[in-house]
Amino acid sequence: MRSALGEPDARAAVTFLGTDRIEVLRFPAGGPAGGPVGGPAGGQESDIVRYATLGMAAQPMADPTAALADPVKGPRAELVLSVRSGLADTDKVLRPLAVLAASPQVEGVIVTPGASLDVGEALWPGAPFTSVLVAEPGGLVEDLELDAPLDPVRFLPLLPMTPNEAAWKRVHGAPALQERWLTHGTDLRDPSRRSVPLD
């Protein structure tokens, strides 16, 4: 994560009953992925702050219907959220992100691209989002290969969804929502954006 995102400037740790410790790291705007301020990114990416979980991948995600969880084999992932800095108090997203990262251990869910994750409250104070869409990995942080038979760690981007978008996605599916965002030029990193038109 450091090679892709730079040095974190803040971190928070959360431990839930019966789970391993989950940390959330904050990578400030202007890191390698965002480009230097005033550099080639030209202000487009230089104002992006990123939050990434650390510890979710310590255990493989297990099929909740399996009689016995495999302690070695199974998908492993960490979560990455990117938002524009300075527009909202997004640092309060640290605990909700830790809750999402603990969900495989707590609730036995397998987090995969196309899935919805709901925290049941605003992602940060005043946020119009209570859930996220899990996007495809590989664009920001490359998969981390582990020694066999361990699965590689995938770094899954999270895209905040408004309640209306989340409801629409449940009916029409993740690709349809992503196409809607693309068609309308939605800035998915805007922490105060409105819902995309869904008519």
Secondary structure by P-SEA (a helix, b strand, c coil): cccccccccbbbbbbcccccbbbbbbbccccccccccccccccccccbbbbbbcccccccccccccccccccccccbbbbbbbbccccccccaaaaaaaaaaccccccccccccbbbbccccccccccccbbbbccccccccccccccccccccbbbbbbbcaaaaaaaaaccaaaaaaaaaaaccccccccccccccc
